Every structure is written in C-alpha cells, then in structure tokens.
Amino acid sequence: MESRLKNLRRAVLRAVQSVSAVEPAAQAAAAAGFRPRAPRPRKPTRTVAVIDIGSNSVRLVVYEGLTRSLAPIFNEKVLCGLGRAVQSTGLLGEAEVEKALGALHRFRALIRVMKVGRVYAIATAACRDASNGPDFIAKAERLCGCTIEILSGAREAKLSALGVISGVYKPDGIVGDLGGGSLELIDVHGHRARAGVTLPLGGLALQDASQKSLKKAERIVKEEISAVTQLKGGTGRTFYAVGGTWRAFARIHIIQSGYPLRVMHGYSIPAADALDFARRVRRLVATNSLADIETVTEARRPLLGYAALVMEYIIMTAKPSHVVFSTYGVREGLLFEMLPERLQLEDGLIATARMLNNLRSRSPRHAEDLVDWTDRFMKSAKLRETDEERRLRHAACLLSDIGWRAHPDYRGEQTLHIITNGNFGAVSHEGRVFLSLTAYYRYAGLGEKNEPASELRSLLTPAMVERARLIGAAFRVAFLISAAHPGVLSMTHFRNYADKFILAFDPKIESLVSDRINNRFRQLARLIKRIGVIQAG
C-alpha cells in the first residue's frame, strides 16, 4: 500500500513540474507574439449573384449558394425607370440610363467586396425593345464584368414559371409576371410549363402608351388580354402574381384586411375578393385617396392603378379560384434552371427545413430519427393523414430543435416567429402557421395559459390546431427521452393493448425512464383518447 502511495506522489510531482515548465514557455511565446492556432472555419459555400436589369428597377441579389433552398444574403434595388418612355420614344432615357449605370457601378464594387463566386446578369423588356438598348447593354457589360443575357419575352415567361415552380408546392394555374415594361403569362402544372406569351402591359409601358390616362390604359388592357387564349385554361385554378407592383398591391391588402402575417410569398386571396380590391384600388389611386399608400415606395405609387387594372381583366378573363402572390420569379427561375434535375425535383420545403436543421439544431441526425419515430407513432396509433399532412409533419421534425439556443422562457415564442416569418417557399401560409405551432407547443407545453396569439391560430381550422398540439406533444416526449441525441429513439417501440397505448423501452435504455416521461406520454395518449403506459425492459 505504501509503495502505491509513493508512486502516486511521484506521478503528481512530475505532473506539477511539467506544468511549471510549460507555463513560462507559454508566457514567453505569447510575449513574442505567438497565439494558439484557432480552429479552421468551415469552408463557405460558393456564393452566386444575379444582376437583374428590369424596366423599372435594377437589382442585385447575392445568394449563399446555388442550392434547392436559395438563401439571399444581400438584396439591393434601385428604381431607375429604364422603360419609362420606351413605348412613346423607342428609347431608354438619358437620365434613366445614367442612374442605372451608376447602380451597376456600385453593384460591381459590392460583388468584389463580397468576393462573390459567380455572377449572372439578365435584362428584360426595356432593353430588348429600345433601339438604344444594345448600346446601354454594352456599357453595362463593361461595368458588370460579365455577359448580360437579354431575355426574349418567351424566355422571360419560362423563367418566371420556373421561379414559381421552385417556390410553390405543386403549382397549378397561370403565372403572370408584371414588370415595368411587359406582362408575361404562362401556364404551369407541377414541374411542367407550357409556352408563354408577353404583352406590353407593364406599369411603365401602360403609363407611357396611355399618356397617364387610366381610361386609355383600360382600352389597351382589354384589347391585349382578350386576345390571350392561354387565359381560358385558368378557370377554377390559381393565378400566380409575380412582380414588385403586384407585391405592393398585396401589401396594401394585408394591411387593410388586418391579416396577421406580413409575409408576401404565398399570400392567397379568393379571386372574387381580389377583383373587388383591384377595382377599389384603381378608383382610389385615380383620386389619390388610398389609405396606407405610404407603405408603397413613392416610385411605385403611380403604377398601382395600372397593376390593379391588369389584375382586374386577368381575373375577369381567366376566372381563377384564387390569386396567390409569389416573391419567386425570374431570378429564382434562372438559378433553378441551373440545378441538376434530381435537385429540381426535391421538395423545396423539406430542402429548406433540412438546411435549417443542419445549421441550427443540436444534432441534425436526431431530427431524422424523429421523422422515423413519429412515422411509427402515427402508424401504431392508427391515425390517418394525407400526403400533405405527412409532408408537414416531416418538415416539423426537421424544424423541431432550431430554437434551442434561445432563452428557455421564450423558446416557443421565438421559434414561432422564426418559422412563420421565415424566408422560404413551397409552403402555404396555413402550412407556415401549422409548423410554427408544432414548435411552439414543443417548447411551451399544452397548457391553456401557454396558447399563442389567437390571430395566428385563426388561420387554421380547429382540426389543424389540434393536430399541431398532437405533434408538439409527441416532440415533448421524444426530446425528453433522447435529450436530442441520435440513436436513442430507435430503441423505443409503440404497442397497443385494449384501450392502452404502450411505449416500450429496450433494456439498454430502461434507466432513461422517469416520472416526467411517464406524465408527458400519458398527456400525449389522452390526445388520441387512449391510456398511456410506459414499459421498461
């Protein structure tokens, strides 16, 4: 025994001496300017930028990478009005050209500062229609340092359709992209787009051709729209509205209707309501008395009446069931077109949820375990769900732990806002709210005092709210069992016995069973009108 103690003392003494010898050396190295080597940062993805030279605005958008889930990291536009007088003069105005070239000069500097990996540039109606368009494009290319693709009307329509296909889940209807110089219309169904048409009905083009008269503009719109045979196929389907002025139209509708979300993408209005609102906007713009018009940039305000006029005649001609506003358009379509087919076919919502899971969750693999665990729960509990309900549940699993870094008292509320206002597509507003509620209930619990704002819940049917509570309750059981660690949930199993719903633990993890898990599982079982029982070993 004494010899062991002597050996232990010697080992401790050597360790102390070793530390004492290292300390002065470390101090000397620090004094000489040496610092411990920091861990290498994660290699960033190759950024990609799109310069979009439109008839009204010139814009630079930089995305984190060319992926199925586009994440903009910088977005700047300058309203230059290049198409302001093209219809009457056939030319891009000198002042407008100078303003656009100034914007492009800044964009090139920003691209250098941000070290953007790849830059694409496109130009639309004003540049393709103006006789001095080629001269402007030549100057713009020298400034941008890249080739600028002048989109034909058909090409612009196709890219608009691809943008909607990338940002809307299984779209079915007519896409209308209203710019400053033109309107593109194209039929979409799933991942298929038919040939599109282009019309000189952009806001600036209409303003110019009608000499700022809404009455003259109405005659032009009526004549042009009535000749579009493709619109006849829109009956009972959806009209997808793309473009900045129509987004301004939607923003005013959201504010005036008291709608609880401020998210433009996916905002849906019954066609009859959109028609009434378009007529009201047109009347109020004509008298300059539209309330909340200050929410729209000053340069766009004069164009609202023309946008409302075009919307009105499209609805009367196509007779869609709903109007859905899309923030995904030509730029997103351009990048979507570059993706491999296997990525194009991915579900945009699931791709984004998986990206957020990888970036923000404690263990991304655990979310995949949760997908399998809730699959087994739904099957064992004999709960039916549609394909869309299953899709949303899987997305909810991937988003279930993205709020863990927030303060425990506010995780539910903060995660709810992150999801409802998230910059992603391929999900309806109802789907957004459903996903946010599952995460909210997962963190905040199911008590009546913990219910979120009723305005959000009002967007869902009572059955959807109860389903969100059920999924949230399941998450509360799963995370308490696994502590967000992968490989644990697979060692639990669901069983049915008479009116009992049983959660059985493998012997390897039976020591994880606790009263809290038992209470939460009983709460979950009550939601499906069963008696919850935990079995260990």
Secondary structure, 3 states (H helix, E strand, C coil): CHHHHHHHHHHHHHHHHHHHHHHHHHHHHHHCCCCCCCCCCCCCCCCEEEEEECCCEEEEEEECCCCCCCCEEEEEEEECCCCCCHHHHCCCCHHHHHHHHHHHHHHHHHHHHHCCCEEEEEECHHHHHCCCHHHHHHHHHHHHCCCEEECCHHHHHHHHHHHHHHHCCCCEEEEEEECCCCEEEEEEECCEECCCEEECCCHHHHHHHCCCCHHHHHHHHHHHHHCCHHHHHHCCCEEEEECHHHHHHHHHHHHHHCCCCCCCCCCEEEHHHHHHHHHHHHHHHHCCCCCCHHHCCCCCHHHHHHHHHHHHHHHHHHCCCEEEEECCCHHHHHHHHHCCHHHHCCCHHHHHHHHHHHHHCCCHHHHHHHHHHHHHHHHHCCCCCCHHHHHHHHHHHHHCCCCCCCCHHHHHHHHHHHHHCCCCCCCCHHHHHHHHHHHHHHHHCCCHHHCCCHHHHCCCCHHHHHHHHHHHHHHHHHHHHHCCCCCCHHHEEEEEECCEEEEEECHHHHHHCCHHHHHHHHHHHHHCCCEEEEEEC
